[in-house]
Amino acid sequence: MSKRNNKILIAYFSRRGMNYLNGKVVNLQVGNTEVIAKKIQMITGGDLFEIRTAADYPSDYMETTRIARNELRTNARPVLAEYIEDIENYSVIYLGYPNWWGTFPMAVRTFLEFANFKGKTIIPFCTHEGGGFGHSETDIRKLCPDSILLPGIAIQGGSAATADNRLQEWLIKSNS
């Protein structure tokens, strides 16, 4: 299912390791957002790009949440391990991230500010443990005012592995 022959990029930030899931902290071999990103890739055939920070977050979940909250408060721009150089080759960007403190992680902000999204279609997908999108869609609009923002999908992290039908229905809607 491709978006009218437009080249698709699935850019996502995900955190494996100790994560909050279904009311407790568990060790995830693959982060929830990465699970969803790979499902979207299988359905759309798009290219994957993982948004990674140059410095890893701590393995301790609570320490990572403290750092993430501080990054948000100070409006930090974490340095990325890699920057996408060929964004002009894509017309549709599925943008994935976990909800951290009501929005996307600041590394996603670094990604959005680095590349030119003018005229691009951005379709967000978010994993969360109860906060849905928070205000992340509004934040995307502010950062990318010259792009087209389509309705996204927010999936509870504990449902990521079994979200195939919801994703398929959402992707059909976003491609029509």
C-alpha atoms as one frame of an Amber mdcrd trajectory, in Angstrom:
protein
   0.000   0.000   0.000   1.897   3.071  -1.139   0.726   6.645  -1.063   0.149
   7.215  -4.773   3.757   6.330  -5.701   5.147   8.852  -3.216   8.348   7.799
  -1.503   7.666   7.004   2.152   9.945   7.450   5.146   9.162   5.987   8.556
  11.247   8.051  10.999  10.950   7.017  14.620  12.446   7.406  18.073  12.109
   4.399  20.347  13.645   3.254  23.605  14.421  -0.371  24.328  15.425  -1.568
  27.782  13.665  -0.624  30.996  10.288   0.942  30.153   6.955   1.525  31.829
   4.415  -0.922  30.429   0.975  -1.880  31.696   1.588  -0.365  35.134   5.080
  -1.697  35.801   8.672  -1.255  34.671   9.792  -4.065  32.362  12.781  -4.760
  30.127  11.863  -4.488  26.446  14.185  -6.032  23.865  12.559  -3.798  21.230
  10.908  -0.485  22.089   7.163  -0.149  21.492   7.528   2.637  18.922  10.033
   0.542  16.962   7.543  -2.348  16.935   4.919  -0.046  15.383   7.432   1.512
  12.945   8.395  -1.904  11.602   4.746  -2.883  11.201   4.144   0.317   9.210
   7.183  -0.468   7.072   5.885  -3.960   6.313   2.540  -2.555   5.204   3.747
   0.524   3.272   7.159  -0.614   2.012   8.650   2.687   3.219  12.231   3.266
   4.311  13.080   3.164   8.027  15.142   5.820   9.823  15.734   5.479  13.544
  16.143   8.796  15.353  18.881   8.038  17.892  20.726  10.317  20.257  24.528
  10.418  20.156  24.586   9.759  23.908  22.452   6.876  25.133  19.905   7.451
  27.839  20.576   5.591  31.109  19.292   2.040  31.385  17.392   2.987  34.566
  13.838   3.975  33.650  13.390   6.580  36.401  16.711   8.254  35.582  15.730
   8.446  31.909  12.403  10.074  32.810  14.240  12.674  34.928  16.584  13.459
  32.046  13.706  13.624  29.561  11.782  16.010  31.814  14.850  18.216  32.223
  15.412  18.242  28.436  11.838  19.416  27.964  12.092  22.090  30.697  15.337
  23.480  29.299  14.221  23.195  25.662  17.287  21.032  24.961  18.251  19.735
  21.543  20.009  16.401  22.037  22.647  15.717  19.411  21.616  12.878  17.139
  23.817   9.909  16.280  22.919  10.398  12.624  21.053  13.022  10.613  18.952
  12.320   7.570  20.546  13.907   4.517  18.066  12.957   1.792  14.710  14.125
   3.190  14.005  15.811  -0.156  13.597  12.308  -1.638  10.521  11.673   0.504
   7.054  13.152   0.208   5.382  11.234   3.047   6.908  10.915   6.509   5.413
   8.666   9.153   6.821  10.147  12.358   6.892   7.877  15.406   7.720   8.541
  19.024   6.728   7.690  22.583   4.802  10.264  24.613   7.347  11.693  27.049
   5.906  14.315  29.395   2.977  15.153  27.115   4.856  15.435  23.824   7.590
  13.746  21.801  11.159  13.329  23.098  13.397  16.330  22.440  15.475  14.223
  20.028  12.434  14.273  17.725  12.447  18.074  17.957  16.122  18.031  16.904
  15.147  15.832  13.929  12.249  18.094  12.907  14.347  21.253  13.143  17.252
  19.792  11.167  15.398  18.802   7.993  13.197  20.847   5.676   9.644  19.491
   5.805   8.116  22.153   3.544   5.446  20.532   1.367   5.919  17.126   3.026
   3.039  15.114   4.427   3.690  14.164   8.051   1.637  11.387   9.626   2.406
  10.906  13.333   2.204   7.715  15.340   2.722   7.636  19.047   3.062   5.015
  21.752   1.994   5.859  25.277   0.857   4.457  28.589  -2.255   6.576  28.979
  -1.401  10.054  27.675  -2.226   9.526  24.008  -0.670  12.173  21.773  -0.572
  14.769  24.536   0.146  18.047  22.720   2.656  16.514  20.295   0.517  17.065
  17.192   0.248  20.780  18.028   4.021  20.839  18.533   4.573  19.264  15.100
   2.318  21.910  13.508   4.352  24.686  15.153   7.690  23.198  14.055   6.575
  22.300  10.523   4.035  24.965   9.516   4.649  24.444   5.797   3.947  20.717
   5.888   0.672  18.816   5.721  -0.139  17.095   9.004  -2.556  14.186   8.650
  -4.383  12.488  11.530  -2.124  10.108  13.383  -2.607   7.111  15.613  -1.775
   6.755  19.310  -1.285   3.191  20.514  -0.867   2.100  24.094   2.562   0.507
  24.452   1.158  -2.695  25.890  -0.898  -3.109  22.692   1.943  -2.489  20.221
   2.568  -6.154  19.446  -1.104  -6.817  18.673  -1.996  -3.551  16.903  -1.902
  -4.971  13.362  -5.616  -4.576  12.585  -5.797  -1.043  14.021  -2.713  -0.054
  12.046  -4.059  -1.560   8.832  -7.368   0.336   9.185  -5.561   3.596  10.036
  -3.134   3.236   7.123  -5.989   2.650   4.712  -7.640   5.871   5.946  -4.403
   7.897   5.792  -3.761   6.710   2.228  -7.204   7.503   0.831
